[in-house]
Amino acid sequence: MERRMKLQHFSHTHPLIFTKDHVDKGKEIHCSGCEKPVLGPSYYCGRCKFYLHEICAELPFKINHPLHQHHPLLLLSNPPTEYICDFCDKICNSFIYHCFTCKFDLHMSCALLPLQVTGDFLELQSFSHKHLLLFLENHGKQVCSFGCKEVVSGPCYSCSHCEFFLDKKCCMLSPQINHPYHREHSLILLTNPPPYYSSCVCDFCHKTCLGFVYHCSSCKFDLDIKCASLPPCFIETENHRHQFIHLMKPLSFICDACGVKGDHCPYLCALCQVIVHEECRFLPNTIEILGHSHPVTQFYSLQGSSNLSNHHCGICHNEVSTKYGGYGCFGCNFVVHVNCAVANSVSVGETTLKTGGQSENINFRYECFNSITDIIKEINLEGDMIAMVIKHFSHPHKLILNEKLKKDDRLCDCCITPILEPFYSCQECDLFLHKACLELPRKKQHPLHPHPLTLLPKHPNFEGLFFCDACHQRCHGFTYSCEQCEFNLDVRCGSLSNILKHEAHDHPLVFSKGTKCMDCTACGYSNQILYSCYNCNFALDFSCASLPKTARHKHHEHPLDLTYQDDADQQKYCDICEEERNPKQWFYCCKSCNFCAHPKCASGQYPYIKLGKTYPYEAHPHPVAFVNKTRGHPPCSRSGNPCKGLALQCTKPHCNFIIEWCHVEILHF
């Protein structure tokens, strides 16, 4: 057949000129029909840089194909929508053969496979097997493809004489390829490892080759078919603003993202000058981690950063190298290793780590859910809008902002500590709430517990009395609770996060759990769950970290301020219990009266149990309420001993029932 030197092809508006050689030498050009490189004879349009292989230019416009015997297939050059080949299941971006009636499509390369019909079967002559292979649409059982050693449950090719199966992608492998990982020679596809190998190992992934292998006999070089089919060198990554270049060479490197050594083919961002593992290129820009109230942001180096002075991981507490990457919250001076952040991560909106699973699509922005449900009245005070009258989720009536307290013994109904100005109160009920307590989030994540905690205005059991799992105190007031685990925190402990900024210490304190035992600076007791400073020998357990700044005691008329150290050299005593106190440990003090006391003496053994609250004591027929007996000491109705301290007393006027709290506590907690 005589070759035409000029061709008017239906896929292009201009005439195409025949050439034997590559026109734009030095540049890689691709055929518009099959998208493969043009290396030999072709037709081209110099004006539009449009190329077609000679074989692609001479394709028939209509064919009858054994894969679709009902209707003829028509050749389309520009599919109007996204088409997927019904043979190889890949997207069709170039020439396709299409059936308009059945919406059936074939890649041009798939349509040209050497298929033939034998009876009711389609046969393929494959280089990998001596017999013809029959195409089975549904073979009804799971089999293993001889080429890739993967389980196949869908359409595949089978030999009727042997137990030989090939999936469709293995059937379409090229017998010979040129690969950028081995530029010296072409690689030949072998159906079995070379006979002189005791074990064939892929030189790219270092795994044993179990099926087909691309082989160079001169260099004893091998690639399994999965590695040979890796995507192009330039990789678009959703979480990085630039393209990554896949370096197809085995290199020893340290990943700039995670700081861990690698010895495989890394990914390079030339603009950012970072080199990363394959899995690290999928790291999201931000991660929400358990126990920290803000998302943490990815960085590749801390060198020269003035925003983060803390270089210790907030999860494992080991040092985070300034040379390599991690995640940080710059506002909180909080950093974590990449692997620690991934292991303790939760979903942020719809961003998910590449873990092989699907996103649960959980939004963990709990800290934004304010407890104030409505602002009824607000005023402008020197440019700041101040809410004067509000509605709160915990109370049915309006709450009004107050600046002065009529009685000094009032407690906040949320945190059960003395009321400080400013505060909100209800004119219809005896309810008082600190402004800070009023603004607590309805839900939050806490470092002590893996599940989100919900703020409850009253614990559902024991008339609102609960045990705090952080400071181990019995408490009234609001609680952060996990109903699923029966886990509860009072709001003082529940408001703490991974990083604690305390006025008693200049540096931020980082939460640690179970890493090592340290003595609490405030009380001297040893603990494994505490906040500590890496630069100093300073640590606080939850009980001391959540101590209120002021306390009141019945034997002193003024408020007592929390004091962190006594500078005097002489021996010190507690003015309540009259026993010695360590001047290096915390205490409460009234400086004007020189009145000092141990924290437990100033606040009592049960500082967060509110007197007057009722308690469900079933052994007595009448309601009982908490009282603190300091005078008179009536006899306990159970032991007969004088009641000293916290007790439960009958609320009926003529009933003399009273029982020490220690007898009830041991039964219920």
Residue pairs with C-beta under 8 A, 6 or more apart in sequence:
3 18
3 54
4 18
5 17
5 18
6 15
6 16
6 17
6 18
7 15
7 16
7 18
7 43
7 57
8 15
8 16
9 16
9 43
9 52
9 57
10 61
10 77
11 32
11 33
11 52
11 77
11 78
11 95
12 32
12 45
12 48
12 50
14 45
14 47
14 48
14 50
15 45
16 43
16 44
16 45
16 50
16 52
16 57
17 43
17 44
17 45
17 46
18 41
18 42
18 43
18 54
19 41
19 42
19 43
19 44
20 40
20 41
22 29
22 38
22 39
23 29
23 44
23 46
23 51
24 49
28 37
29 37
29 38
29 49
29 51
30 36
30 37
30 38
30 51
31 37
31 38
31 42
31 51
31 52
31 53
31 56
31 94
32 50
32 51
32 52
32 77
32 94
32 95
33 52
33 53
33 56
33 57
33 59
33 77
33 94
33 95
33 108
34 53
34 56
34 94
34 95
34 108
34 109
35 93
35 94
36 53
38 51
38 53
40 53
40 54
41 53
41 54
42 51
42 52
42 53
42 54
42 57
43 51
43 52
43 54
43 57
44 50
44 51
44 52
45 51
56 95
56 108
59 75
59 95
59 108
60 75
61 74
61 75
62 72
62 73
62 74
62 75
63 72
63 73
63 75
63 97
63 111
64 72
64 73
65 73
65 97
65 106
65 111
65 115
66 115
66 116
66 117
66 122
67 86
67 87
67 106
67 115
67 122
67 135
68 86
68 99
68 102
68 104
68 106
69 117
70 99
70 101
70 102
71 99
71 101
71 102
71 104
72 99
73 97
73 98
73 99
73 104
73 106
73 111
74 97
74 98
74 99
74 100
75 95
75 96
75 97
75 98
75 108
76 95
76 96
76 97
76 98
77 95
79 92
79 96
79 98
79 105
82 91
82 92
83 91
83 92
83 96
83 98
83 105
84 90
84 91
84 92
84 105
85 91
85 92
85 96
85 105
85 106
85 107
85 110
86 104
86 105
86 106
87 106
87 107
87 110
87 113
87 168
88 107
88 110
88 168
88 169
88 172
89 168
90 107
92 105
92 107
94 107
94 108
95 108
96 105
96 106
96 107
96 108
97 105
97 106
97 108
97 111
98 104
98 105
98 106
99 105
109 172
110 172
113 124
113 171
113 172
114 124
114 125
115 122
115 123
115 124
115 135
116 122
116 123
116 125
116 132
117 123
118 132
118 134
121 134
121 135
122 134
122 135
123 132
123 133
123 134
123 135
124 132
124 133
124 135
124 157
124 171
125 132
125 133
126 133
126 157
126 166
126 171
127 175
127 189
128 146
128 147
128 166
128 170
128 191
128 212
129 159
129 162
129 164
129 166
129 191
131 159
131 160
131 161
131 162
131 164
132 159
133 157
133 158
133 159
133 164
133 166
133 171
134 157
134 158
134 159
134 160
135 155
135 156
135 157
136 155
136 156
136 157
136 158
137 155
138 154
138 155
139 156
139 158
141 153
142 151
142 152
142 153
143 151
143 152
143 156
143 158
143 165
144 150
144 151
144 152
144 165
145 151
145 152
145 156
145 165
145 166
145 167
145 170
145 211
146 164
146 165
146 166
146 170
146 191
146 211
146 212
147 166
147 167
147 169
147 170
147 171
147 173
147 191
147 211
147 212
147 225
148 167
148 169
148 170
148 211
148 212
148 225
148 226
149 210
149 211
150 167
152 165
152 167
154 167
155 168
156 165
156 166
156 167
156 168
157 165
157 166
157 167
157 168
157 171
158 164
158 165
159 165
170 211
170 212
170 225
173 189
173 212
173 225
174 189
175 188
175 189
176 186
176 187
176 188
176 189
177 186
177 187
177 189
177 214
177 228
178 186
178 187
179 187
179 214
179 223
179 228
179 248
180 233
180 248
181 203
181 204
181 223
181 227
181 248
181 249
181 265
182 203
182 216
182 219
182 221
182 223
184 216
184 218
184 219
185 216
185 218
185 219
185 221
186 216
187 214
187 215
187 216
187 221
187 223
187 228
188 214
188 215
188 216
188 217
189 212
189 213
189 214
189 215
189 225
190 212
190 213
190 214
190 215
191 212
192 213
193 199
193 200
193 209
193 213
193 215
193 222
194 200
194 215
194 217
194 222
199 208
200 208
200 209
200 213
200 222
201 207
201 208
201 209
201 222
202 208
202 209
202 213
202 222
202 223
202 224
202 227
203 221
203 222
203 223
203 250
204 223
204 224
204 227
204 230
204 248
204 250
204 264
204 265
205 224
205 226
205 227
205 264
206 264
207 224
209 222
209 224
210 224
211 224
211 225
212 224
212 225
213 222
213 223
213 224
213 225
214 222
214 223
214 224
214 225
214 228
215 221
215 222
216 222
230 246
231 246
232 246
233 245
233 246
233 247
233 248
234 243
234 244
234 245
234 246
235 243
235 244
235 245
235 246
235 267
235 281
236 243
237 243
237 244
237 281
237 282
239 281
239 282
239 283
239 284
239 285
240 269
240 272
240 281
242 269
242 270
242 271
242 272
243 269
244 267
244 268
244 269
244 276
244 281
245 267
245 268
245 269
245 270
246 265
246 267
247 265
247 266
247 267
247 268
247 275
248 265
249 265
250 263
250 264
250 265
251 262
251 263
251 264
251 265
251 266
252 261
252 262
252 263
253 261
253 262
253 263
253 266
253 275
254 260
254 261
254 262
254 324
255 261
255 262
255 266
255 275
255 276
255 277
255 280
255 324
255 325
256 274
256 275
256 276
256 300
256 301
256 324
256 325
257 274
257 276
257 277
257 280
257 281
257 283
257 298
257 300
257 324
257 325
257 338
258 276
258 277
258 280
258 324
258 325
258 326
258 337
258 338
258 339
259 321
259 323
259 324
259 325
259 326
259 337
259 338
260 277
260 339
262 277
264 277
264 278
265 278
266 275
266 276
266 277
266 278
267 275
267 276
267 277
267 278
267 280
267 281
268 274
268 275
269 275
269 276
272 300
274 300
274 325
279 354
280 338
282 353
282 354
283 298
283 338
283 342
283 353
284 298
284 348
284 351
284 352
284 353
285 297
285 298
286 295
286 296
286 297
286 298
286 348
286 351
287 295
287 296
287 298
287 327
287 341
287 342
287 345
287 348
287 351
287 353
288 295
288 296
288 345
288 346
288 347
288 348
288 364
288 365
288 445
289 296
289 315
289 327
289 336
289 341
289 344
289 345
289 346
290 344
290 345
290 346
290 445
290 447
290 450
291 344
291 445
291 446
291 447
291 448
291 497
291 498
291 511
292 314
292 329
292 332
292 334
292 445
292 447
292 497
292 498
292 499
293 367
293 444
293 445
293 497
294 329
294 331
294 332
294 367
295 329
295 348
296 327
296 328
296 329
296 334
296 336
296 341
297 327
297 328
297 329
297 330
298 325
298 326
298 327
298 338
299 305
299 325
299 326
299 327
299 328
300 324
300 325
301 322
301 323
301 324
301 325
302 308
302 311
302 320
302 321
302 322
302 326
302 328
302 335
303 322
303 323
305 322
307 328
307 330
307 333
308 328
308 330
308 333
308 335
309 333
310 333
310 334
310 335
310 507
310 508
310 510
310 534
311 319
311 320
311 322
311 335
312 318
312 319
312 320
312 335
312 510
312 534
313 319
313 320
313 326
313 335
313 336
313 337
313 340
314 334
314 335
314 336
314 498
314 499
314 510
314 511
315 336
315 337
315 340
315 341
315 343
315 344
316 337
316 340
316 515
317 510
317 512
317 515
317 534
318 337
320 326
320 335
320 336
320 337
325 338
326 335
326 336
326 337
326 338
326 341
327 335
327 336
327 338
327 341
328 334
328 335
328 336
329 335
329 499
332 497
332 498
332 499
332 508
333 499
333 508
334 498
334 499
334 508
334 510
336 344
342 353
345 353
346 362
346 364
346 445
347 359
347 360
347 361
347 362
347 363
347 364
348 363
348 364
349 363
350 359
350 361
351 359
352 358
352 359
364 445
364 452
366 441
366 442
366 443
366 444
366 445
366 452
367 441
367 444
368 441
369 441
369 442
369 443
370 439
370 441
370 442
371 392
371 393
371 394
371 438
371 439
371 440
371 441
371 442
371 455
372 387
372 390
372 391
372 392
372 393
372 438
372 439
373 391
373 392
373 393
374 390
374 391
375 387
375 389
375 390
376 389
376 390
376 391
376 398
377 387
377 388
377 389
378 385
378 386
378 387
378 388
379 385
379 386
379 388
380 386
386 401
387 401
388 400
388 401
389 398
389 399
389 400
389 401
390 398
390 399
390 401
390 424
390 438
391 398
391 399
392 399
392 424
392 433
392 438
393 442
393 457
394 457
394 478
395 426
395 429
395 431
395 457
397 426
397 427
397 428
397 429
397 431
398 426
398 427
399 424
399 425
399 426
399 431
399 433
399 438
400 424
400 425
400 426
400 427
401 422
401 423
401 424
401 435
402 421
402 422
402 423
402 424
402 425
403 421
403 422
404 421
405 419
405 421
405 423
408 418
408 552
408 559
409 418
409 552
410 418
410 419
410 432
411 417
411 418
411 419
411 432
411 610
412 418
412 419
412 423
412 432
412 433
412 434
412 437
412 477
413 431
413 432
413 433
413 477
413 478
413 610
414 433
414 434
414 437
414 438
414 440
414 457
414 477
414 478
414 491
415 434
415 437
415 477
415 478
415 490
415 491
415 492
415 548
416 475
416 476
416 477
416 490
416 607
416 608
416 609
416 610
417 434
417 492
417 548
417 550
417 551
417 608
418 548
418 550
418 551
418 552
418 559
419 432
419 434
420 434
420 550
422 435
423 432
423 433
423 434
423 435
424 432
424 433
424 434
424 435
424 438
425 431
425 432
425 433
437 478
437 491
440 455
440 478
440 491
440 495
441 455
442 454
442 455
443 452
443 453
443 454
443 455
444 452
444 453
444 455
444 480
444 494
445 452
445 453
446 453
446 480
446 489
446 494
446 496
446 497
447 496
447 497
447 498
447 511
447 513
448 469
448 470
448 489
448 513
448 529
449 469
449 482
449 485
449 487
449 489
451 482
451 484
451 485
451 487
452 482
453 480
453 481
453 482
453 487
453 489
453 494
454 480
454 481
454 482
454 483
455 478
455 479
455 480
455 481
455 491
455 494
456 478
456 479
456 480
456 481
457 478
458 464
458 478
459 465
459 466
459 479
459 481
459 488
462 615
462 616
462 668
463 613
463 614
463 615
463 616
464 476
464 477
464 613
465 474
465 475
465 476
465 609
465 613
465 615
466 474
466 475
466 479
466 481
466 488
466 490
467 473
467 474
467 475
467 488
467 669
468 474
468 475
468 479
468 488
468 489
468 490
468 493
468 608
469 487
469 488
469 489
470 489
470 490
470 493
470 494
470 496
470 529
470 542
470 546
471 490
471 492
471 493
471 541
471 542
471 543
471 546
472 543
473 490
473 543
473 606
473 607
473 608
474 606
474 608
474 609
474 665
474 669
475 490
475 608
475 609
476 608
476 609
476 610
476 613
477 490
477 491
477 608
477 610
478 490
478 491
479 488
479 489
479 490
479 491
479 494
480 488
480 489
480 490
480 491
480 494
481 487
481 488
481 489
482 488
490 546
490 608
492 546
492 548
493 542
493 545
493 546
496 511
496 531
496 542
496 545
496 546
497 511
498 510
498 511
499 508
499 509
499 510
499 511
500 508
500 509
500 510
500 511
500 531
500 540
500 545
501 508
501 509
502 509
502 531
502 540
502 545
504 521
504 522
504 540
504 564
504 586
505 533
505 536
505 538
507 533
507 535
507 536
507 538
508 533
509 531
509 532
509 533
509 538
509 539
509 540
509 545
510 531
510 532
510 533
510 534
511 530
511 531
512 528
512 529
512 530
512 531
512 532
513 528
513 529
514 528
514 529
515 528
516 528
517 526
517 527
517 528
518 526
518 527
518 530
518 532
518 537
518 539
519 525
519 526
519 527
519 539
520 526
520 527
520 530
520 539
520 540
520 541
520 544
521 537
521 538
521 539
521 540
521 544
521 585
522 540
522 541
522 544
522 547
522 564
522 585
522 586
522 599
523 541
523 543
523 544
523 585
523 586
523 599
524 582
524 585
525 541
527 539
527 541
529 541
529 542
530 539
530 540
530 541
530 542
530 545
531 539
531 540
531 541
531 545
532 538
532 539
532 540
533 539
544 586
544 599
547 562
547 586
547 599
548 562
548 603
549 561
549 562
550 559
550 560
550 561
550 562
551 559
551 560
551 562
551 588
551 599
551 602
551 603
551 607
552 559
552 560
553 560
553 576
553 588
553 597
553 601
553 602
553 603
554 630
555 576
556 590
556 593
556 595
558 590
558 592
558 593
558 595
559 590
560 588
560 589
560 590
560 595
560 597
560 602
561 588
561 589
561 590
561 591
562 586
562 587
562 588
562 599
563 586
563 587
563 588
563 589
563 596
564 586
565 583
565 584
565 586
566 572
566 583
566 584
566 587
566 596
567 583
568 583
571 580
572 580
572 581
572 582
572 583
572 596
573 579
573 580
573 581
573 596
574 580
574 581
574 587
574 596
574 597
574 598
574 601
575 595
575 596
575 597
576 597
576 598
576 601
576 602
577 597
577 598
577 601
579 598
581 587
581 596
581 598
586 599
587 596
587 597
587 598
587 599
587 602
588 596
588 597
588 598
588 599
588 602
588 603
589 595
589 596
589 597
590 596
604 628
604 645
604 646
605 645
605 646
606 646
606 661
609 626
609 646
610 626
611 625
611 626
611 627
611 628
612 625
612 626
612 627
613 625
613 626
614 623
614 624
614 625
614 651
615 624
615 625
615 626
615 648
615 664
617 624
617 648
617 659
617 664
620 650
620 657
620 659
622 650
622 651
622 652
622 655
622 657
623 650
623 651
623 652
624 648
624 649
624 650
624 651
624 657
624 659
625 648
625 649
625 651
626 646
626 647
626 648
626 661
627 646
627 647
627 648
627 649
627 658
628 645
628 646
628 647
629 643
629 644
629 645
629 647
629 658
630 644
630 645
633 642
633 643
633 644
634 642
634 643
634 656
634 658
635 641
635 642
635 643
635 658
636 642
636 643
636 647
636 658
636 659
636 660
636 663
637 656
637 657
637 658
637 659
638 659
638 660
638 663
639 660
639 663
641 660
643 658
643 659
643 660
644 660
645 660
645 661
646 660
646 661
647 658
647 659
647 660
647 661
648 658
648 659
648 661
648 664
649 657
649 658
650 656
650 657
650 658
